[in-house]
Amino acid sequence: MNITERKQVPTESVSDRQHPPRHTLRKRTLLDEPLIFERSAPGRIGYSLPEDELPVRELDHDLPPALCREALDGFPEVSEGEVVRHFTRLSQWNLSAATTLYPLGSCTMKYNPVINEVVARFPGFSHLHPLVPEEYAQGALQLLDDLARCLAEISGMDAVSLQPAAGAQGELTGIKLIHAYHRDRGHPRKTVLIPASAHGTNPASAALCGYSVVEVPTGSAGVLDTTTVAGFVDADVAALMVTNPNTLGLFEREILQITALLHAHGALVYMDGANLNALMGVAKPGHMGADVIQFNLHKTFSTPHGGGGPGAGPVGVKQHLEPYLPIPRLVRDENGYRWSEAFPRSIGRVRSFYGNFAVLVRAYAYILAMGGDGLAHATRMAVLNANYLRKRLEPAYHLAYPGPCLHECVFSDESFRHTGIKTLDVAKRLLDYGFYAPTIYFPLVVSGALMIEPTETESKETLDEFADALLTIAAEITKHPDVLKEAPLNTPVSRLDETRAARHPVLRWTQA
Ligand SMILES: *Cc1c(COP(=O)(O)O)cnc(C)c1O
């Protein structure tokens, strides 16, 4: 079916108001789909079982009659085909990496090869019970060991734990390792330094571990400078938590001086590895002085995400932190692989069993399929794509920090702030052009931030379509500000009270 031929879904916001002619827009109307109850017709059935040869036993033999219903009033009566069509159409109302460019900065919403889904579903993996004795699970254990070694190689770290279930849990694990390291040296220290541009999970992880967080300002070029950091370092600093490239998409150029400075004061460096999509195959955090990093496998290594999981946030460490890694740890002897808890200095478990195994399988399949050269190529394409968009959009949007970026570029609202149009309006308008919106209002150091991460999997044609949409919107800011303030106009519903929609969802259908 051709989506663009279907009539536009009427919404309250467009029905009785006047708008400038919208023929200038490229129409991408969504499917006009009623509630499944409205598709219902009496007596229509989805599935019928063959006549049973056995005697029928009435339910009220066994159940009190008061609990038995005569009829299923209000239930939709629809055929199987109608059910499939209904839900398939509804699924088209979502913008996803499977339907469009999904440039959500910091989240790396790249298209992930379906082959990795197939591999994760192999019965030998998907039917494997976590309590199966190790001797029957040697293949799976070898996969975990190989994956940990691949991740160590990619990051330049010495050892990897696959246990943490998400990036944020990897951060917490990493900070706990740092805490254990300092405690073993007689003084757990008190503070963790975090740049102003950091992801919100960074201060949360440090605080959960009992540290006070001290914010380090971002320099005028959008990166840290050593002199500023030096002003914050003292004997109470346990670690610096730094993201590289940072959340402005910029490489921390003074990273070597900064990590040397921390180490000179006996402090450690936590590197948030969520942006590894901009480094893998090209540069290694382990070479930059990181003592511990987390990987976001669901961002960089092929697990579709965005719906709330599952993900995986393995942690890589240098040798001096290895004794503290979570248990159980995989060990290998003449009988093969087995789990061991014989690591007395370990911080203990951070998750049940051994991590989100199916996510680990996808990452392993992805890494093997790409190979070292393939990963490096993906990194280069991610950086090229972000810079291509940066150059195309620079004439119309204000770049927060001028100059080349790595895998994402961040614009501010400076060019349109005086018009009363907000970054939110621009983001909502993009939905009308069929694109998911970039990350907005993050990082906090940029006013009205619009943070775009195209990823390596987009073609030049798609990047151009996306840039054209944003350039058209930039023109609309002065020509049709009223349209922008009401956008989106071509979606089933327009602007929702997002908090109320989450807290008081209306899930019950009542017959009119
Ligand atoms: C996504 C992200 C995180 C958190 O990862 P989750 O898997 O969502 O917990 C941390 N830091 C940065 C920079 C991120 O982009």
The ligand as an SDF file (V2000), in Angstrom:
LIG
                    3D

 15 15  0  0  0  0  0  0  0  0999 V2000
   23.4490    6.5460   26.4940 C   0  0  0  0  0  0  0  0  0  0  0  0
   24.5140    7.1470   27.2860 C   0  0  0  0  0  0  0  0  0  0  0  0
   24.7360    6.7350   28.6070 C   0  0  0  0  0  0  0  0  0  0  0  0
   23.8320    5.7630   29.3550 C   0  0  0  0  0  0  0  0  0  0  0  0
   23.6890    4.5300   28.7430 O   0  0  0  0  0  0  0  0  0  0  0  0
   22.3740    3.6260   29.0110 P   0  0  0  0  0  0  0  0  0  0  0  0
   22.6530    2.3550   28.3210 O   0  0  0  0  0  0  0  0  0  0  0  0
   21.2300    4.3910   28.4190 O   0  0  0  0  0  0  0  0  0  0  0  0
   22.2150    3.4670   30.4790 O   0  0  0  0  0  0  0  0  0  0  0  0
   25.8120    7.2840   29.2740 C   0  0  0  0  0  0  0  0  0  0  0  0
   26.6010    8.2080   28.7040 N   0  0  0  0  0  0  0  0  0  0  0  0
   26.4030    8.6410   27.4300 C   0  0  0  0  0  0  0  0  0  0  0  0
   27.3330    9.6660   26.8370 C   0  0  0  0  0  0  0  0  0  0  0  0
   25.3530    8.1420   26.6840 C   0  0  0  0  0  0  0  0  0  0  0  0
   25.1400    8.5770   25.4520 O   0  0  0  0  0  0  0  0  0  0  0  0
  1  2  1  0
  2  3  1  0
  2 14  2  0
  3  4  1  0
  3 10  2  0
  4  5  1  0
  5  6  1  0
  6  7  2  0
  6  8  1  0
  6  9  1  0
 10 11  1  0
 11 12  2  0
 12 13  1  0
 12 14  1  0
 14 15  1  0
M  END
$$$$
